[in-house]
Amino acid sequence: MEVTDLSTFHRWLLLGTAEDNPSIVIHGRKELPAGLGAAVARHLNEFDEDAKGNWLAFSAELVESIAGSATQRSLLGMGQACQCSVPDRDCCHRGEVLAALAAHGSAVLPGGDAMRACCGAANVFRVWLGYPPEGAETIHLILHPEHFNGHSLPAIIGDTFLEWANARLANTPR
């Protein structure tokens, strides 16, 4: 499901996530297929037992709302006041909010801002749709959506993510 309201965001925060639970960032050269993030979250809510149904896809509008509110940012552990709120301009905390959502885990985040904010994060599975950009070595999965049925993309992304997450856990010393 794609989260568009603060109350769902608050419930997601309160439920917490499994320790070191990763997130997913999806971006590409073209506009993402409508509803793809929400469909990936639904798929993972069905098949990712560790997340206990707590996967959410965040809408750009909700991320903007969180970034523009000191109260909402504080829930993510971001304490500084916003000095950059100018009408009709993006809040300068957007990247920090995207990184904090990804660090919380069980978040599906779309777009270039999310890809840039999470480029060095070890707990983020990065998906690129279309021809890969330069620097593609940080991308885990590159897909050409025109070669797939739109209904299969969420399962391909979700299942590949689960394989990556399981392999990551298997390589973690206990």
Backbone as numpy.savetxt, mean C-alpha at the origin, in Angstrom:
# Nx Ny Nz CAx CAy CAz Cx Cy Cz
-11.26 -4.03 -0.05 -12.09 -2.86 -0.05 -11.21 -1.63 -0.05
-11.64 -0.60 -0.76 -10.89 0.65 -0.77 -11.43 1.55 0.34
-10.55 2.00 1.17 -10.93 2.83 2.31 -11.03 4.27 1.86
-12.17 4.87 2.16 -12.38 6.27 1.82 -12.75 7.11 3.04
-12.96 6.46 4.18 -13.42 7.21 5.36 -12.48 6.99 6.55
-12.43 7.98 7.40 -11.53 7.93 8.55 -11.92 6.86 9.57
-13.20 6.57 9.72 -13.60 5.58 10.73 -13.06 4.18 10.38
-13.06 3.82 9.10 -12.49 2.53 8.70 -10.98 2.53 8.91
-10.33 3.64 8.61 -8.90 3.79 8.87 -8.61 3.60 10.36
-9.44 4.18 11.23 -9.24 4.05 12.68 -9.41 2.60 13.13
-10.42 1.91 12.62 -10.61 0.49 12.98 -9.41 -0.34 12.53
-8.90 -0.06 11.34 -7.73 -0.76 10.80 -6.53 -0.57 11.73
-6.33 0.65 12.20 -5.23 0.92 13.12 -5.40 0.17 14.43
-6.62 0.16 14.96 -6.88 -0.49 16.25 -6.71 -2.01 16.18
-7.06 -2.59 15.04 -6.92 -4.04 14.90 -5.46 -4.46 14.87
-4.59 -3.56 14.46 -3.17 -3.88 14.40 -2.89 -4.88 13.30
-1.63 -5.29 13.21 -1.23 -6.27 12.20 -0.27 -7.25 12.85
-0.06 -8.35 12.16 0.94 -9.31 12.62 2.31 -8.63 12.60
3.17 -9.07 13.47 4.50 -8.46 13.54 5.19 -8.51 12.19
5.71 -7.38 11.76 6.45 -7.26 10.51 5.60 -7.63 9.29
4.29 -7.40 9.36 3.43 -7.71 8.22 3.67 -6.69 7.11
3.98 -7.14 5.90 4.30 -6.22 4.82 3.07 -5.56 4.20
3.33 -4.63 3.32 2.31 -3.94 2.54 2.64 -4.07 1.07
1.74 -3.57 0.22 1.91 -3.64 -1.23 1.75 -2.24 -1.82
2.63 -1.89 -2.75 2.51 -0.65 -3.52 2.35 -1.05 -4.98
1.36 -0.46 -5.65 1.10 -0.75 -7.06 1.19 0.56 -7.84
1.98 0.54 -8.91 2.13 1.72 -9.75 2.38 1.25 -11.18
2.41 2.17 -12.10 2.69 1.84 -13.48 2.77 3.07 -14.35
3.10 2.85 -15.58 3.24 3.96 -16.51 1.89 4.56 -16.90
0.86 3.76 -16.89 -0.48 4.23 -17.23 -1.31 4.27 -15.95
-2.51 4.78 -16.07 -3.42 4.79 -14.93 -3.74 3.36 -14.53
-3.80 3.11 -13.24 -4.09 1.76 -12.75 -5.53 1.39 -13.09
-5.78 0.11 -13.35 -7.16 -0.32 -13.58 -8.04 0.04 -12.37
-9.22 0.52 -12.63 -10.13 0.93 -11.56 -10.41 -0.22 -10.62
-10.29 0.04 -9.34 -10.62 -0.95 -8.32 -9.56 -2.02 -8.09
-8.40 -1.91 -8.73 -7.39 -2.96 -8.61 -6.90 -3.09 -7.17
-6.58 -1.99 -6.52 -6.10 -2.06 -5.13 -7.11 -2.72 -4.22
-8.38 -2.33 -4.36 -9.43 -2.91 -3.54 -9.58 -4.41 -3.81
-9.46 -4.82 -5.07 -9.58 -6.23 -5.42 -8.41 -7.04 -4.85
-7.20 -6.46 -4.86 -6.04 -7.14 -4.26 -6.28 -7.29 -2.76
-6.77 -6.25 -2.10 -7.05 -6.32 -0.65 -8.10 -7.39 -0.36
-9.15 -7.46 -1.17 -10.18 -8.50 -0.98 -9.58 -9.89 -1.13
-8.75 -10.07 -2.15 -8.11 -11.37 -2.38 -7.25 -11.76 -1.17
-6.48 -10.81 -0.67 -5.61 -11.12 0.47 -6.42 -11.34 1.74
-7.53 -10.66 1.90 -8.37 -10.89 3.07 -8.92 -12.30 3.07
-9.05 -12.88 1.90 -9.54 -14.25 1.81 -8.42 -15.28 2.02
-7.21 -14.97 1.53 -6.16 -15.99 1.51 -4.97 -15.74 2.43
-4.81 -14.56 2.98 -3.69 -14.27 3.87 -4.14 -14.45 5.32
-3.91 -15.64 5.86 -4.37 -15.97 7.21 -3.69 -15.12 8.28
-2.43 -14.74 8.07 -1.70 -13.96 9.07 -2.32 -12.57 9.28
-2.93 -12.01 8.24 -3.48 -10.65 8.34 -4.87 -10.62 8.97
-5.49 -11.76 9.13 -6.81 -11.87 9.78 -7.86 -10.94 9.18
-7.86 -10.83 7.85 -8.88 -10.02 7.16 -8.71 -8.53 7.31
-7.51 -8.09 7.61 -7.28 -6.67 7.90 -6.62 -5.92 6.74
-6.60 -6.47 5.53 -6.03 -5.76 4.39 -6.97 -4.66 3.93
-6.41 -3.48 3.67 -7.19 -2.36 3.14 -6.43 -1.69 2.01
-7.18 -1.22 1.02 -6.62 -0.40 -0.05 -7.00 1.05 0.27
-6.03 1.92 0.29 -6.26 3.32 0.67 -6.49 4.19 -0.56
-7.57 4.94 -0.56 -7.84 5.87 -1.65 -6.90 7.07 -1.53
-6.61 7.69 -2.65 -5.75 8.89 -2.65 -6.38 10.00 -1.82
-7.70 10.09 -1.84 -8.39 11.13 -1.08 -8.22 10.93 0.42
-8.27 9.69 0.88 -8.10 9.43 2.31 -6.66 9.71 2.73
-5.70 9.31 1.92 -4.30 9.60 2.24 -4.10 11.11 2.35
-4.70 11.86 1.45 -4.61 13.32 1.48 -5.24 13.88 2.74
-6.37 13.31 3.15 -7.07 13.74 4.37 -6.21 13.47 5.61
-5.59 12.31 5.66 -4.72 11.97 6.80 -3.51 12.90 6.81
-2.92 13.12 5.64 -1.72 13.97 5.54 -2.01 15.41 5.97
-3.22 15.87 5.71 -3.57 17.26 6.02 -4.03 17.49 7.45
-4.10 16.43 8.26 -4.61 16.56 9.63 -3.55 16.11 10.64
-3.13 17.03 11.49 -2.15 16.70 12.52 -2.68 15.59 13.44
-3.96 15.60 13.72 -4.56 14.59 14.59 -4.45 13.21 13.96
-4.79 13.09 12.67 -4.74 11.80 11.99 -3.29 11.33 11.84
-2.38 12.26 11.52 -0.97 11.89 11.39 -0.42 11.40 12.73
-0.88 11.98 13.81 -0.37 11.56 15.13 -0.74 10.11 15.42
-1.85 9.62 14.87 -2.23 8.22 15.05 -1.23 7.28 14.40
-0.49 7.80 13.43 0.54 7.01 12.75 1.92 7.26 13.34
1.95 8.00 14.45 3.23 8.28 15.11 3.96 9.49 14.55
3.26 10.30 13.80 3.86 11.51 13.22 3.39 12.70 14.05
4.31 13.31 14.79 3.91 14.34 15.73 4.01 15.77 15.26
4.72 16.04 14.18 4.96 17.43 13.82 3.72 18.10 13.24
3.62 19.41 13.49 2.52 20.20 12.95 2.79 20.46 11.47
1.74 20.60 10.71 1.86 20.83 9.27 1.98 22.32 9.01
3.06 22.70 8.36 3.28 24.09 7.98 3.09 24.29 6.48
2.61 23.28 5.80 2.59 23.34 4.34 1.19 23.33 3.75
0.16 23.46 4.56 -1.20 23.39 4.02 -1.52 24.66 3.24
-1.59 24.49 1.94 -1.95 25.58 1.04 -3.12 25.05 0.21
-4.22 25.80 0.12 -5.36 25.31 -0.66 -4.94 24.90 -2.08
-5.51 23.80 -2.55 -5.28 23.26 -3.90 -3.88 22.73 -4.12
-3.13 22.45 -3.07 -1.79 21.88 -3.21 -1.69 20.66 -2.31
-0.89 19.70 -2.73 -0.69 18.50 -1.93 0.05 18.85 -0.64
-0.31 18.18 0.42 0.37 18.35 1.70 1.76 17.73 1.59
2.75 18.38 2.16 4.11 17.86 2.08 4.30 16.61 2.94
3.32 16.23 3.75 3.43 15.04 4.59 2.89 13.80 3.90
2.44 13.92 2.66 1.84 12.79 1.95 2.80 11.60 1.89
4.04 11.83 1.52 5.02 10.74 1.44 5.26 10.09 2.78
5.33 10.90 3.84 5.53 10.35 5.19 4.33 9.50 5.61
3.14 9.96 5.28 1.92 9.21 5.62 1.90 7.88 4.86
2.23 7.91 3.58 2.27 6.67 2.79 3.28 5.69 3.38
4.45 6.18 3.76 5.47 5.31 4.36 4.99 4.75 5.69
4.30 5.56 6.49 3.80 5.10 7.79 2.69 4.06 7.61
1.79 4.27 6.65 0.75 3.28 6.37 1.38 1.95 5.94
2.38 2.03 5.06 3.06 0.82 4.60 3.76 0.13 5.76
4.39 0.90 6.64 5.11 0.31 7.77 4.15 -0.38 8.74
2.92 0.11 8.84 1.92 -0.51 9.70 1.59 -1.92 9.21
1.61 -2.10 7.89 1.35 -3.41 7.30 -0.09 -3.59 6.86
-0.31 -4.54 5.95 -1.64 -4.87 5.42 -2.30 -3.70 4.71
-1.48 -2.88 4.03 -2.01 -1.76 3.26 -1.68 -1.97 1.79
-2.65 -1.67 0.94 -2.40 -1.64 -0.51 -2.44 -0.17 -0.90
-1.32 0.32 -1.41 -1.17 1.74 -1.71 -0.88 1.93 -3.19
-1.68 2.76 -3.88 -1.47 2.96 -5.30 -0.66 4.22 -5.60
0.02 4.20 -6.73 0.58 5.42 -7.28 2.05 5.67 -7.09
2.50 6.66 -7.83 3.91 7.04 -7.84 4.39 7.58 -6.51
3.55 8.34 -5.82 3.95 8.86 -4.51 4.25 7.72 -3.54
3.40 6.70 -3.56 3.61 5.55 -2.67 4.88 4.79 -3.07
5.12 4.65 -4.37 6.31 3.95 -4.84 7.57 4.69 -4.38
7.56 6.02 -4.50 8.72 6.81 -4.07 8.88 6.77 -2.55
7.79 6.88 -1.81 7.84 6.91 -0.34 8.33 5.59 0.24
8.09 4.49 -0.47 8.41 3.16 0.06 9.55 2.48 -0.69
10.31 3.24 -1.49 11.31 2.61 -2.36 12.37 1.83 -1.60
12.74 2.22 -0.40 13.77 1.50 0.32 13.26 0.61 1.43
11.95 0.52 1.58 11.37 -0.24 2.68 11.42 -1.74 2.41
11.99 -2.48 3.34 12.12 -3.93 3.18 10.79 -4.65 3.33
9.82 -4.03 3.99 8.54 -4.69 4.24 7.48 -4.32 3.20
7.89 -3.82 2.05 6.93 -3.42 1.01 7.19 -4.22 -0.26
6.13 -4.85 -0.76 6.15 -5.58 -2.02 5.73 -4.60 -3.10
6.63 -4.35 -4.06 6.39 -3.34 -5.08 6.00 -4.00 -6.41
4.86 -3.53 -6.96 4.32 -4.05 -8.21 4.30 -2.92 -9.24
4.76 -3.22 -10.45 4.74 -2.24 -11.54 3.90 -2.81 -12.67
2.99 -2.00 -13.19 2.16 -2.41 -14.32 2.64 -1.67 -15.56
3.04 -2.42 -16.58 3.53 -1.83 -17.82 5.02 -2.04 -17.95
5.60 -1.34 -18.93 7.04 -1.46 -19.14 7.76 -0.86 -17.95
8.76 -1.56 -17.42 9.42 -1.11 -16.20 10.25 0.16 -16.43
10.35 0.96 -15.40 11.17 2.17 -15.48 12.64 1.82 -15.26
13.50 2.81 -15.43 14.88 2.61 -15.02 14.88 2.45 -13.51
15.79 1.66 -13.00 15.82 1.41 -11.55 14.83 0.33 -11.14
14.45 -0.52 -12.06 13.45 -1.55 -11.80 13.94 -2.64 -10.86
15.21 -2.59 -10.47 15.73 -3.64 -9.58 15.07 -3.63 -8.21
14.37 -2.55 -7.85 13.68 -2.50 -6.56 12.23 -2.97 -6.67
11.81 -3.36 -7.87 10.42 -3.79 -8.08 10.38 -5.32 -8.04
9.43 -5.84 -7.27 9.32 -7.29 -7.10 8.56 -7.98 -8.23
7.54 -7.30 -8.76 6.68 -7.93 -9.77 6.36 -6.91 -10.85
6.66 -7.27 -12.10 6.34 -6.41 -13.24 5.35 -7.17 -14.11
4.20 -6.57 -14.34 3.14 -7.20 -15.14 2.71 -6.27 -16.27
2.33 -6.85 -17.36 1.74 -6.11 -18.47 0.25 -6.42 -18.46
-0.56 -5.55 -17.86 -1.97 -5.88 -17.65 -2.74 -6.14 -18.93
-2.26 -5.63 -20.05 -2.97 -5.87 -21.31 -2.90 -7.33 -21.74
-2.00 -8.10 -21.13 -1.87 -9.52 -21.46 -2.69 -10.43 -20.55
-3.43 -9.83 -19.63 -4.21 -10.60 -18.66 -5.65 -10.16 -18.66
-6.51 -11.08 -18.28 -7.89 -10.73 -18.01 -7.88 -9.87 -16.75
-8.61 -8.79 -16.73 -8.64 -7.88 -15.59 -9.03 -8.56 -14.29
-9.84 -9.62 -14.37 -10.26 -10.33 -13.16 -9.15 -11.17 -12.56
-8.13 -11.49 -13.35 -7.05 -12.33 -12.82 -5.92 -11.52 -12.18
-5.82 -10.24 -12.48 -4.72 -9.43 -11.93 -4.67 -9.42 -10.41
-5.78 -9.22 -9.70 -5.70 -9.23 -8.23 -5.16 -10.54 -7.67
-5.58 -11.67 -8.25 -5.10 -12.97 -7.77 -3.62 -13.15 -8.08
-3.19 -12.73 -9.26 -1.78 -12.85 -9.62 -0.92 -12.02 -8.66
-1.33 -10.79 -8.42 -0.58 -9.92 -7.51 -0.63 -10.48 -6.09
-1.82 -10.83 -5.62 -1.97 -11.33 -4.25 -1.23 -12.63 -4.01
-1.33 -13.57 -4.94 -0.66 -14.86 -4.76 0.86 -14.72 -4.84
1.34 -13.86 -5.74 2.78 -13.64 -5.82 3.29 -12.96 -4.56
2.50 -12.02 -4.04 2.85 -11.38 -2.77 2.97 -12.43 -1.66
1.99 -13.32 -1.56 2.01 -14.34 -0.50 3.24 -15.24 -0.61
3.62 -15.60 -1.83 4.83 -16.40 -2.02 6.06 -15.63 -1.55
6.13 -14.35 -1.93 7.24 -13.49 -1.51 7.29 -13.38 0.01
6.14 -13.14 0.63 6.08 -12.97 2.09 6.48 -14.26 2.80
6.02 -15.40 2.30 6.38 -16.68 2.92 7.87 -16.98 2.77
8.44 -16.68 1.60 9.87 -16.89 1.40 10.67 -15.96 2.31
10.20 -14.76 2.48 10.85 -13.79 3.36 10.87 -14.27 4.79
9.75 -14.81 5.25 9.66 -15.34 6.61 10.55 -16.58 6.78
10.61 -17.41 5.75 11.43 -18.61 5.82 12.91 -18.28 5.94
13.30 -17.12 5.42 14.70 -16.70 5.47 15.04 -15.88 6.71
14.05 -15.67 7.58 14.27 -14.89 8.80 14.72 -15.82 9.92
15.86 -15.52 10.55 16.29 -16.37 11.68 15.29 -16.30 12.83
15.06 -17.42 13.44 14.07 -17.46 14.55 14.77 -17.62 15.85
